Amino acid sequence: MTERGAFFDLATSTPVAFETVIAPRDRVEIPTEAPLAMPVQPLGFWQGAARAVRGPGSETVMRRWVIFVATAIMGAAGWKATFDTVALGGVTRLEAVCLTLLAPLFLALALWFVTAVAGFVVLLRTPKDPLGIDSTKPMPKPRARTAILMPVYNEDAQAVFARLRAMDASIAETGNSRAFDIFIISDTRDAAVALAEQACFARFRREASSHVFYRRRAENTGRKAGNVADWVARWGGDYEHMLVLDADSLMTGDAMVRLADAMERHPGVGLIQTMPTIINGQTIFARTLQFATKLYGRVAWTGLAWWSGSESSFWGHNAIIRTKAFAQTCGLPSLNGPKPFGGEVMSHDALESALLRRGGWAVHLAPYLEGSYEESPSNLLDFATRDRRWCRGNVQHVPLIGLPGLHWMSRLHLVIGVLSYALSPIWFVALSAGVISRALMPEVKKAAFTMADLQAAAHALIDWREIQATAWAMIITFVLLFGPKILGATLIFMRKHELKGFGGRRRVMAGLGVEMLLSALVAPMLMFTQTRAVVEILAGRVGGWSAQRRDADKVAFKEACAAMGWISATGLTLAGLFWFTPDLLTATAPILAGLILAVPLTMLGASKAAGLALKANGLFMTPDERTPPAIVRAALGPVCEPPVRWNVGKAKAPALAPAEQTAA
């Protein structure tokens, strides 16, 4: 029997056939089962409001008032400036449609901006974690047992187990290996991948300091949520907490131990969500996301934690959960009705956090805890594929927003999730209405917009107040869109040790400018892909569940055209139509540029060679790349090492040899 024609039975140390492994029984070492009842929740059956937790106190209530009032003021200011611009000569019906749809867009942007401002102000001083998580304090010794769950589905087994070995070694350094058991819970369908998982597990089990176990389900009912629920029902009774990861997750032992300690010290907390740092960005697209998240993600994250308090949300991974609380409240049913609203719950994480809070358990963010990492999609196509999957899950939440008993903050988180995808079609319709209205507007009004008719200007046909309103609308929109990024950069400039990690002031400014340009170009593309996803999902075309491509290093022209060619074609067509209407062409140029460049931007962003070239020259440098943490080095190996020239200092850097370039 060939190596790829059999699995390895760890119980008998003999090879077994695929058919035997695929049968509904486990062929590797698993612990004695400790069942924990996880009843399916009748979501619509709940009397009264959400059960109380300790808090939020008056301070949190005041914070929310500050955020929402500031959001209303900023959103109204942006909308009013736009209204003053559009209302010259009266408001047509199409303009009224456009203005109405712009209201939720401005409110969403204002909430994003105000949250970042709050986070920036908090980070100006030395903030304290609300749960007392402090990496400067001595290492605690958790008494309760915690299970680390690594769900996998047709993943690269070598990469998955490299991360697990690094995490196991990091826990061992804290001296708390016996407090953590590691479970690889596999939903893999591919027989060859399952073979690789078992081979890697056999080696890992011999080397690990913690107890490690592997289980592969015969039926992957419920996807990841069902995978975790199956573990809870079979082994949850033995563990106070479970730390849920993704296949690309990485966490330090220090972070995991402090999370477990915080759960022990706060018995009313049901879940603590960390903020993962993106690592291992190799392509231009991945490096841009990695840089942007590191630069300004924490100001938004800190602000969100500041006003969410004990009613925060769950991102599905890199979070610790109280097992008993999860079992009591988070048994998810199959939803009634046709797709996309019926069937298995897709974006289970946001609903699970809402159900935990409904059951009286606090849900917190850990905004200041370091040592939590993940990777990002390597290109725009894989990002759009993942985005579509998330879109379906958030669309499915629409009827769930009204579930009885949910805390109003939990409903708000669900609404924000829905709006994150609904805003794209709203923007599309508003933009379409504005363009059509602009094309049909009277000549005098058109001249006032474009300032092209100098004779009209001389005769005061241009209302300079409207020009001022246009300028204010542009300024406010720019501040709302890019203000959080500028605040993140400002915070870096104020901290010299962090500034050095980003490569200095010039590299931060260059990276910020390029990232803002690329995000402005990609935004219209995402508007089109998300609008199409929403339309197709509402029409019943929900798609399947496929494994993520985590290491793609390029996108061929044919693949880019097949996926994004329709966007480029639309941009070229609109540019041709607007060519004879200069004011329309000028007004829509930024959006048209992103649409026309959809195919080449997709290919360029997916280029690993170009991404490594930027890395070698220090663009999009982050502190975690300049000095990779020990756990990242252990998990990723040479690929995470910084280019030699980064450590040369101010001296002229020598050219990299081919081997060095490859390692970089």
C-alpha positions in Angstrom: 0.0 0.0 0.0 1.5 3.3 -1.1 2.1 6.2 1.3 -0.7 8.2 -0.3 -3.0 5.2 -0.5 -3.5 4.7 3.3 -3.9 6.5 6.6 -1.9 5.8 9.7 -3.8 4.3 12.6 -2.2 5.7 15.8 -3.8 3.1 17.9 -2.3 0.1 16.2 0.7 1.7 14.3 -0.5 0.1 11.1 -1.7 1.6 7.8 -5.4 1.5 7.0 -7.3 2.1 3.8 -9.2 5.3 3.0 -12.5 3.6 3.3 -11.8 2.5 6.9 -10.7 6.0 7.9 -13.7 7.7 6.3 -16.1 5.4 8.2 -17.9 7.0 11.1 -15.4 6.2 13.8 -12.2 7.8 15.1 -8.9 6.1 14.4 -6.6 8.3 16.4 -6.2 8.9 20.1 -9.0 10.9 21.7 -9.7 11.5 25.4 -12.5 9.9 27.3 -15.7 11.7 26.5 -17.1 14.1 29.1 -20.5 15.1 27.6 -21.9 18.5 28.2 -25.5 19.2 27.2 -25.8 21.8 24.5 -29.5 22.0 23.7 -30.7 23.6 20.5 -32.0 27.1 21.4 -35.6 28.0 20.3 -34.4 31.4 19.2 -37.9 33.0 19.2 -38.9 31.7 22.6 -37.7 34.2 25.3 -39.7 36.1 27.9 -38.5 39.5 29.1 -35.3 41.3 28.4 -31.7 40.1 28.4 -30.6 38.9 31.8 -28.6 41.4 33.7 -24.8 41.4 34.1 -22.7 43.5 36.4 -22.6 46.7 34.3 -22.7 48.6 32.1 -22.3 51.3 34.7 -23.2 54.9 34.4 -19.7 55.5 32.9 -20.4 53.1 30.0 -23.8 54.6 29.4 -22.3 58.1 29.2 -19.7 56.9 26.7 -22.4 55.6 24.5 -24.3 58.9 24.6 -21.1 60.7 23.6 -20.5 58.3 20.7 -24.0 58.4 19.4 -24.5 62.2 19.7 -21.1 62.8 18.1 -22.0 60.4 15.3 -25.3 62.2 14.7 -23.6 65.6 14.6 -20.9 64.5 12.2 -23.2 62.5 10.0 -25.7 65.4 9.8 -22.9 67.8 9.0 -21.7 65.7 6.1 -25.2 65.2 4.8 -26.1 68.9 5.1 -23.1 70.0 3.2 -24.0 67.5 0.4 -27.6 68.7 0.5 -26.5 72.3 0.1 -24.4 71.3 -2.9 -27.1 69.3 -4.6 -30.0 71.7 -3.8 -28.9 74.4 -6.1 -31.9 75.3 -8.3 -34.2 73.0 -6.4 -34.2 69.2 -5.6 -35.4 66.8 -8.3 -36.9 63.5 -7.5 -33.8 61.6 -8.4 -31.7 64.0 -6.3 -34.2 63.4 -3.4 -33.6 59.6 -3.8 -29.8 60.2 -3.8 -29.9 62.4 -0.7 -32.1 60.0 1.2 -29.8 57.1 0.5 -26.7 59.2 1.5 -28.0 59.6 5.1 -27.2 56.0 6.3 -23.8 56.2 4.4 -22.8 59.4 6.3 -24.0 57.9 9.6 -21.9 54.8 9.1 -18.9 56.8 8.2 -19.4 59.1 11.2 -19.7 56.2 13.6 -16.4 54.7 12.2 -14.7 58.1 12.6 -16.0 59.0 16.0 -15.1 55.5 17.3 -11.6 56.0 16.1 -11.4 59.4 17.7 -12.4 57.9 21.0 -9.8 55.2 20.7 -7.1 57.8 19.8 -8.0 59.9 22.9 -7.9 56.7 25.1 -4.5 55.7 23.7 -3.0 59.1 24.4 -2.7 58.1 28.0 -1.9 54.7 29.5 -5.2 52.9 29.4 -6.2 50.1 31.7 -7.9 47.0 30.6 -11.4 46.7 32.1 -10.8 43.0 33.0 -7.3 43.7 34.5 -5.4 41.9 31.7 -1.9 43.4 32.0 1.2 41.8 30.3 3.5 43.7 32.7 2.3 41.8 35.7 3.8 38.5 36.8 2.6 35.4 34.9 -0.5 34.0 36.5 -1.2 30.3 37.2 -4.6 29.3 35.9 -6.3 26.6 37.9 -9.0 25.7 35.5 -8.5 23.6 32.4 -8.7 25.3 29.0 -9.1 23.5 25.6 -7.4 25.1 22.6 -9.6 24.2 19.6 -8.1 24.3 16.1 -10.8 23.6 13.5 -9.5 22.7 10.1 -11.1 22.1 6.7 -8.9 20.9 3.8 -6.0 23.1 5.1 -2.2 22.8 4.6 -1.4 20.4 7.4 2.3 21.3 7.6 1.4 25.0 8.1 -1.3 24.2 10.6 0.9 22.0 12.8 3.8 24.4 12.6 1.6 27.0 14.2 0.4 24.5 16.8 4.0 23.5 17.7 4.9 27.2 18.1 1.9 27.8 20.4 2.6 24.6 22.4 6.2 25.7 22.9 5.1 29.2 23.9 2.7 27.8 26.5 5.5 25.6 27.9 7.7 28.7 28.4 5.0 30.0 30.8 5.0 26.8 32.8 1.3 26.2 32.3 1.3 23.3 29.8 -0.9 21.1 32.1 -3.6 23.8 32.1 -4.1 23.6 28.3 -5.1 20.7 26.1 -4.9 21.1 22.3 -7.6 19.6 20.0 -7.4 19.5 16.3 -11.0 19.1 15.2 -11.0 18.3 11.5 -13.8 18.7 9.0 -11.5 17.8 6.2 -13.2 16.0 3.2 -10.1 15.4 1.1 -8.6 12.0 1.9 -5.1 13.0 1.0 -5.3 16.1 3.2 -6.7 14.0 6.1 -3.7 11.6 5.7 -1.3 14.5 6.0 -3.2 15.8 9.1 -2.8 12.4 10.8 0.9 12.1 9.9 1.6 15.6 11.2 -0.4 14.9 14.4 1.5 11.7 15.1 4.7 13.7 15.1 3.2 16.6 17.1 1.9 14.3 19.8 5.3 12.9 20.4 6.9 16.4 20.8 4.2 18.4 22.5 4.3 19.6 26.1 0.5 19.9 26.4 -1.9 17.0 25.8 -2.9 17.0 22.2 -5.8 15.2 20.5 -7.1 14.8 16.9 -10.7 14.2 15.9 -12.1 14.0 12.4 -15.9 14.2 11.9 -17.6 11.7 9.6 -20.3 14.3 8.8 -19.4 18.1 8.7 -22.9 19.2 9.7 -23.1 22.9 10.6 -19.7 23.7 9.2 -17.4 25.4 11.8 -20.2 26.1 14.3 -21.3 22.4 14.1 -17.7 21.3 14.5 -17.2 23.3 17.7 -20.7 22.3 19.0 -19.8 18.6 18.4 -16.7 19.1 20.5 -18.6 20.8 23.3 -21.2 18.0 23.4 -18.5 15.3 23.6 -15.7 16.8 25.7 -16.9 20.2 27.0 -17.7 18.8 30.5 -14.0 18.5 31.3 -13.0 22.1 30.4 -14.0 25.4 32.0 -12.9 27.4 28.9 -12.3 26.8 25.2 -10.0 29.0 23.2 -11.2 28.9 19.6 -8.8 29.5 16.7 -8.8 29.5 13.0 -6.5 27.5 10.8 -4.3 30.6 10.3 -4.4 31.7 13.9 -1.4 32.1 16.2 -1.3 33.1 19.8 1.5 33.4 22.4 1.4 31.4 25.5 1.4 34.7 27.5 -1.8 35.8 25.8 -3.5 32.5 26.3 -2.6 32.2 29.9 -3.7 35.8 30.7 -7.0 35.2 28.9 -7.6 32.1 31.0 -6.7 34.0 34.1 -9.1 36.8 33.3 -12.0 34.3 32.8 -11.2 32.8 36.2 -11.2 36.2 37.9 -14.4 37.3 36.3 -16.9 34.4 36.6 -19.7 36.5 34.9 -17.7 36.9 31.6 -18.7 34.5 28.9 -16.3 35.5 26.1 -13.2 37.6 25.6 -12.3 38.6 22.0 -8.7 39.6 21.1 -7.6 41.8 18.3 -5.5 39.7 15.9 -2.5 41.3 14.2 -2.2 40.4 10.5 1.2 38.8 9.7 3.0 37.0 6.9 1.8 39.4 4.2 3.7 38.5 1.0 1.7 40.0 -1.9 1.0 43.7 -2.4 -2.7 43.1 -1.4 -1.8 41.2 1.8 0.9 43.7 2.7 -1.4 46.6 2.3 -4.0 45.1 4.6 -1.3 44.1 7.1 0.1 47.7 7.2 -3.2 49.4 7.4 -4.5 47.2 10.2 -1.4 47.6 12.2 -1.3 51.4 11.6 -4.8 52.4 12.5 -6.7 49.3 13.5 -6.0 49.7 17.1 -7.5 53.2 17.4 -10.9 51.9 16.0 -10.6 48.7 18.1 -9.9 50.6 21.3 -12.7 53.0 20.6 -15.1 50.1 20.0 -14.1 48.5 23.3 -14.5 51.8 25.1 -18.1 52.1 24.3 -19.2 48.5 23.8 -18.2 47.4 27.3 -19.8 44.1 28.3 -22.0 44.0 25.2 -19.3 43.5 22.6 -19.2 41.0 19.7 -17.4 37.9 18.6 -15.3 37.4 15.4 -15.3 33.6 15.5 -11.6 33.0 16.4 -8.7 34.1 18.6 -11.2 34.4 21.5 -11.7 32.5 24.8 -15.2 31.3 25.7 -16.7 29.9 28.9 -17.7 26.4 27.9 -20.7 26.1 30.2 -22.1 29.4 29.1 -21.6 28.6 25.5 -23.4 25.2 25.9 -26.3 26.8 27.8 -27.0 29.5 25.3 -25.5 28.9 21.9 -27.0 25.7 20.5 -28.0 27.0 17.0 -31.0 25.6 15.2 -31.4 25.3 11.5 -33.4 28.4 10.6 -36.8 28.1 9.0 -37.7 29.5 5.6 -36.1 29.5 2.1 -32.5 30.5 1.4 -30.8 32.9 2.1 -32.6 33.4 5.4 -33.2 29.7 6.1 -30.9 26.8 6.7 -27.7 26.5 8.8 -26.6 29.7 10.5 -23.7 31.1 8.5 -22.1 34.0 10.4 -22.6 32.2 13.7 -20.1 34.2 15.7 -22.1 37.5 15.9 -25.3 35.5 16.8 -23.4 33.5 19.5 -22.2 36.6 21.2 -25.8 38.0 21.2 -27.1 34.8 22.7 -24.4 34.8 25.4 -25.3 38.3 26.4 -29.0 37.4 26.3 -28.3 34.6 28.8 -26.7 37.1 31.2 -23.0 36.5 30.2 -20.8 39.5 29.6 -18.9 39.7 26.2 -15.7 41.8 26.3 -13.0 42.9 24.0 -9.3 42.8 25.0 -8.0 45.9 23.3 -4.6 46.0 24.8 -3.6 42.4 24.8 -0.7 41.6 22.4 0.3 38.2 21.0 -2.7 37.4 18.9 -2.1 36.9 15.2 -3.8 35.8 12.0 -3.2 36.0 8.2 -5.2 37.7 5.5 -6.3 36.6 2.0 -3.4 37.0 -0.4 -5.4 38.6 -3.2 -8.6 40.5 -4.0 -10.3 37.4 -5.5 -9.9 35.4 -2.4 -10.9 38.4 -0.3 -14.0 38.7 -2.4 -14.8 35.0 -2.0 -14.5 35.2 1.8 -16.4 38.5 1.7 -19.3 36.9 -0.2 -19.5 34.1 2.5 -19.6 36.8 5.2 -22.2 38.7 3.2 -24.5 35.7 3.1 -24.2 35.3 6.8 -25.0 38.9 7.5 -27.9 38.9 5.1 -29.2 36.0 7.1 -29.1 38.1 10.3 -31.8 40.5 9.0 -34.8 38.6 10.5 -32.7 37.7 13.6 -32.3 41.4 14.6 -35.8 41.2 16.1 -35.3 38.1 18.2 -36.9 38.5 21.6 -34.7 39.1 24.6 -31.6 40.4 22.8 -29.8 43.3 24.5 -30.1 46.5 22.4 -26.4 46.6 21.9 -26.4 43.1 20.5 -29.1 44.2 18.0 -26.9 47.2 17.1 -23.9 44.9 16.4 -26.2 42.8 14.1 -27.4 45.9 12.4 -23.8 47.1 11.8 -23.0 43.8 10.3 -25.9 43.9 8.0 -25.1 47.5 7.0 -21.5 46.7 6.3 -22.8 44.9 3.2 -26.1 46.8 2.6 -24.2 50.0 2.2 -22.6 48.9 -1.1 -25.9 48.5 -2.9 -27.2 51.7 -1.2 -24.1 53.6 -2.5 -24.6 52.1 -5.9 -28.2 53.2 -6.2 -27.4 56.6 -4.7 -24.5 57.0 -7.2 -26.7 55.9 -10.1 -29.5 58.3 -9.2 -27.0 61.2 -8.8 -25.3 60.5 -12.1 -28.6 60.3 -14.0 -29.9 63.4 -12.3 -26.6 65.2 -13.1 -26.9 64.2 -16.8 -30.5 65.6 -16.9 -30.0 68.8 -14.9 -30.6 72.2 -16.6 -27.7 73.9 -18.2 -27.6 76.9 -15.8 -27.4 74.5 -12.9 -24.8 72.4 -14.6 -22.7 75.5 -15.2 -22.8 76.3 -11.5 -21.5 72.9 -10.7 -18.6 72.9 -13.1 -17.6 76.5 -13.1 -16.8 76.0 -16.8 -19.0 78.9 -18.0 -16.8 81.9 -17.1 -19.3 84.3 -18.6 -22.0 82.9 -16.4 -19.7 83.3 -13.4 -19.1 86.9 -14.3 -22.8 87.5 -14.3 -23.2 85.9 -10.9 -25.0 82.8 -12.2 -22.7 80.8 -9.9 -23.8 80.9 -6.3 -20.5 80.9 -4.4 -22.2 79.7 -1.3 -22.9 76.4 -3.1 -19.2 76.2 -4.2 -18.3 76.6 -0.5 -20.8 73.9 0.4 -19.2 71.6 -2.2 -15.8 72.2 -0.7 -17.2 71.5 2.8 -18.9 68.3 1.6 -15.6 67.1 0.1 -13.6 68.0 3.3 -16.0 66.3 5.7 -16.2 63.2 3.5 -12.4 63.0 3.4 -12.1 63.4 7.2 -14.7 60.7 7.8 -13.1 58.3 5.4 -9.4 58.8 6.1 -9.5 60.5 9.5 -9.0 57.2 11.4 -5.9 56.3 9.3 -4.4 59.8 9.9 -5.1 59.4 13.6 -3.3 56.1 13.6 -0.3 57.6 11.9 -0.3 60.5 14.3 -0.2 58.1 17.2 2.8 56.4 15.7 4.6 59.8 15.2 4.1 60.5 18.9 5.9 57.2 19.9 9.5 57.1 18.8 10.0 53.4 19.6 7.0 52.5 17.4 8.0 54.9 14.7 11.3 53.1 14.3 9.5 49.8 14.0 7.5 51.2 11.0 10.8 52.3 9.4 10.7 56.0 10.2 8.5 58.9 9.4 9.1 58.9 5.7 8.1 55.2 5.3 5.0 55.7 7.4 4.0 58.7 5.2 4.7 56.8 2.0 2.9 53.7 3.2 -0.1 55.8 4.4 -0.3 57.7 1.1 -0.1 54.6 -1.1 -2.6 52.7 1.1 -5.1 55.5 0.9 -4.7 55.6 -2.9 -5.1 51.9 -3.2 -8.1 51.8 -0.9 -9.8 54.6 -2.8 -9.3 52.6 -6.1 -10.5 49.3 -4.6 -13.6 50.8 -2.9 -15.6 51.1 -6.2 -14.6 47.5 -7.0 -15.8 46.3 -3.7 -19.0 48.3 -4.2 -19.7 46.3 -7.4 -18.7 42.9 -6.0 -20.7 43.3 -2.8 -23.7 44.7 -4.6 -23.6 41.7 -7.0 -23.2 39.4 -4.0 -26.2 40.9 -2.2 -28.4 40.6 -5.3 -27.4 37.0 -6.0 -27.8 35.9 -2.4 -31.3 37.5 -2.2 -32.1 35.6 -5.4 -31.1 32.3 -3.8 -27.6 31.8 -5.3 -25.9 31.4 -1.9 -22.8 29.5 -3.0 -20.9 26.7 -1.2 -18.2 26.2 1.4 -14.7 25.9 0.0 -11.3 25.9 1.6 -9.4 29.2 1.5 -6.3 29.6 -0.7 -3.8 31.0 1.9 -0.6 30.9 -0.2 -1.6 31.9 -3.7 1.2 34.0 -5.2 -0.3 35.4 -8.4 -3.6 35.7 -10.3 -3.4 35.0 -14.1 -4.8 37.4 -16.6 -7.5 34.9 -17.6 -8.6 34.4 -14.0 -8.6 38.1 -13.3 -10.7 38.8 -16.4 -13.2 36.0 -15.6 -13.7 37.5 -12.1 -13.2 41.2 -12.6 -13.5 41.8 -16.3 -17.2 42.8 -16.1 -16.2 45.6 -13.7 -13.4 46.9 -16.0 -15.8 46.7 -18.9 -18.5 48.7 -17.0 -15.9 51.4 -16.1 -14.8 51.7 -19.7 -18.3 51.9 -21.0 -19.3 54.6 -18.5 -16.1 56.6 -19.3 -17.1 56.5 -23.0 -20.6 57.6 -22.3 -19.4 60.5 -20.0 -16.7 61.6 -22.5 -19.1 64.0 -24.1 -20.3 65.3 -20.7 -17.1 66.7 -19.2 -18.6 67.7 -15.9 -19.8 64.1 -15.3 -16.5 62.6 -16.4 -14.7 64.9 -14.0 -17.0 64.3 -11.1 -16.9 60.5 -11.4 -13.2 60.2 -12.4 -12.0 58.7 -9.1 -14.7 56.0 -9.2 -14.2 55.3 -12.9 -10.5 54.9 -12.3 -11.1 52.1 -9.8 -13.5 50.3 -12.1 -11.4 50.5 -15.2 -8.3 49.3 -13.3 -10.2 46.3 -11.7 -8.3 43.6 -13.7 -4.8 45.1 -13.6 -5.2 46.0 -9.9 -6.3 42.4 -9.1 -3.3 41.0 -10.9 -0.8 43.5 -9.4 -2.2 43.1 -5.9 -1.8 39.3 -6.1 1.8 39.4 -7.2 4.1 37.9 -4.5 7.2 39.0 -6.4 6.1 42.6 -6.4 5.1 42.4 -2.8 8.5 41.1 -1.7 10.1 43.8 -3.8 8.2 46.4 -1.8 9.1 44.6 1.4 12.8 44.7 0.5 12.5 48.4 0.1 10.7 48.9 3.4 7.2 50.0 2.1 4.4 48.8 4.3 6.9 47.9 7.0 5.5 47.0 10.4 7.2 46.4 13.8 6.3 42.7 13.7 8.2 42.4 10.4 11.2 44.4 11.5 11.6 42.4 14.6 9.4 39.3 14.3 8.2 37.9 17.7 9.6 34.6 18.7 6.4 32.7 18.1 6.1 34.1 14.6 9.6 33.0 13.9 8.9 29.6 15.2 5.7 29.2 13.2 6.7 30.7 9.9 10.4 30.1 9.7 12.7 32.0 7.3 9.8 33.5 5.4 9.1 36.0 8.2 12.7 37.2 8.5 13.3 40.9 7.6 15.5 41.8 4.6 19.1 42.3 5.4 19.0 46.0 4.4 16.5 46.7 7.2 19.2 46.1 9.7 22.0 48.0 8.0 21.0 51.3 9.6 21.8 54.5 7.7 24.7 52.9 5.8 24.1 52.1 2.2 22.4 48.7 2.0 24.1 46.1 -0.2 22.1 44.4 -2.9 20.3 41.3 -1.8 21.6 38.0 -3.2 19.0 35.8 -4.9 18.9 33.4 -1.9 18.3 36.4 0.5 15.5 37.7 -1.7 13.9 34.3 -1.7 14.1 34.1 2.1 12.7 37.6 2.5 
